[in-house]
Amino acid sequence: MAANTVRGITEQEWGRLVACAKGKTEPDLVVQGGTVLNVYSGELMEANLWVVGNRIAYLGPRVYEGTQAQVIDATGKVVTPGYIEPHAHPFQLYNPMRYAETILARGTTLSVNDNLMLVLGMEFGQVGRFFEQMAQLPIKMMWSLRLDPQAHLPEKKHKFDHLPVSRLLKSPYVWQVGEVTDWKSWIDGDEAMRDNALSARAIHKRVEGHAAGVSWETLNVLVAAGITADHEAINAEEALRRLRLGVWTTLRHSSLRPDFPAILPELIPQVKNWSRVMMTTDGPTPEYLQNGYTDFLIRHAIELGMDPITAYQLVTINPATYYGVDGEIGGLAPGRIADILLLSNLLEPTPELVIAEGRIVAKDGELVEQLKGPTWADVGMPPVHKMDVPVDPAWFDVYTEADTFPVMRLANPAITRHVEMPVEKDASGRVVGLVENSEDLCYVSLLQRGGAWVCNGFIQNFSTQLAGLASSYTGAREHLVIGRDKTAMAAALERVQEIGGGIVIVDEQHNVLYELPLVIGGAMGDQTVEELVQSSKELVRVLKALGHPHYDPVYTLLFLSSAHLPEVRLSSVGLFEMKTKRVLHPSRSLR
Ligand SMILES: Nc1ncnc2[nH]cnc12
């Protein structure tokens, strides 16, 4: 039966490793004179590390006196294992390659990644090949397979059927299924979800939950159904609830949910056993990465009162143990993969030097050489195609037979509230005057990329002055269009299509106020993370000037068509109420 492995070992590699451990053969690399953070015993120890190939052969007092190995003088430095991100979404405008190079330079040497954008954008066979190509990098990119599309898209549900998912589950690079956002369907007996989760368990892979806001009673049901970890606790009580029910508890501090200050000061005095706690950045938008990645989590947790050694354990040995690979990674000991960091001191988690697989890969935050990964042209996520007809502003008109309409009110970057508003209509049933006579309403539409259907509605509290915004970056992988001026909305969408996908904002005269090409499937950019940091700051600035009242708008664009968040979402079948799974207003065919 399969279980997770990081790299596997050949007979020849084993022979070299054991010979070097015995002191009979030379190591390839030595880290000498440093203070090693021993995450197993929770102590700092003066010790040297000998590395052969991509593994550690020896930890201890033995001093290297040979001439062949590369010797790294770690005198005065703290030596730690590479960091592990157990729950990543490597596609928040950046693509998985750009993500990998950025976080590796900051000391994260293993990331377990969501496959959602890939599975929605590619054929299954291509997804498996992409995993194989990413596995050639010195940073280990492992994967978590979704059981549901996280959006109400009946036409895409087949991508989550038992046959394709169970095939992909056999990949050695897949370590988990989840996060199970549509957990309600799962516990209510959705067959594909049930079979896929059971198949994962049968081969010792994990099942990650997404139990936002659930009660003790519901959490019991989810644990009985098989969830093994969850990262949705937003306060100490919710974190303790998970620990007490035997769920690995992943503490989150992301761009959208910067929760450490709300969790840690209260949680720290109460936890007696940290061995089943992990930490995650949970897919931050580019700006966050300016402050670091897992290194930032460690620093922040220590600032908020966590014992420093515990903070390191939460991002090294704990996630390695959770995924069942602690014999291979997550600590500095013989036989482990040589992912080693040199820090100036324990309170400075951003590494001066990063060693991955036994080779120096980064110094002072910069990669020593460019990573070689798959080319996007080969991966099968081409730029957005132009529709074969021009975008018609009338597509954004809302028609109803009722006297009221379910408006989405944006309560914060992620959550919408259902506000039923009275509407006036013309003889054809078209809603008139609602946006024009309001200060803070916009039209909002999810439009199928080929122009086959449109889901129309109104959104409140998004902007007071936005003429037109269009984005091919959405949870549904269709086009999102928002604005107070339908011709400007159409112009923004035309421009998105001209640039191969991305995010565009235009004014009433259709001048482009903001433009970000996202040419990888219309969902991810090929720009560097630094370029995306500047561009996403500009997006925030432009939207703010147009009266957008929230932070992290990139997440708003992503999540307006995701069905895992309260209350109303855009979907292929219409405006959809997450809790009741009701269609509040149907979508309209344009063919
Ligand atoms: N559920 C989710 N799906 C996609 N990206 C995310 N980032 C954080 N949570 C996410």
PDBQT file of the ligand as one rigid body, heavy atoms in Angstrom, charges set to zero:
ROOT
HETATM    1  N1  LIG A 601      -9.948  27.980  -0.531  1.00  0.00    +0.000 N 
HETATM    2  C1  LIG A 601      -9.076  28.644  -1.276  1.00  0.00    +0.000 A 
HETATM    3  N2  LIG A 601      -9.047  28.505  -2.604  1.00  0.00    +0.000 NA
HETATM    4  C2  LIG A 601      -8.165  29.177  -3.341  1.00  0.00    +0.000 A 
HETATM    5  N3  LIG A 601      -7.261  29.995  -2.838  1.00  0.00    +0.000 NA
HETATM    6  C3  LIG A 601      -7.264  30.150  -1.516  1.00  0.00    +0.000 A 
HETATM    7  N4  LIG A 601      -6.507  30.872  -0.694  1.00  0.00    +0.000 N 
HETATM    8  C4  LIG A 601      -6.928  30.688   0.556  1.00  0.00    +0.000 A 
HETATM    9  N5  LIG A 601      -7.947  29.846   0.598  1.00  0.00    +0.000 NA
HETATM   10  C5  LIG A 601      -8.167  29.489  -0.685  1.00  0.00    +0.000 A 
ENDROOT
TORSDOF 0
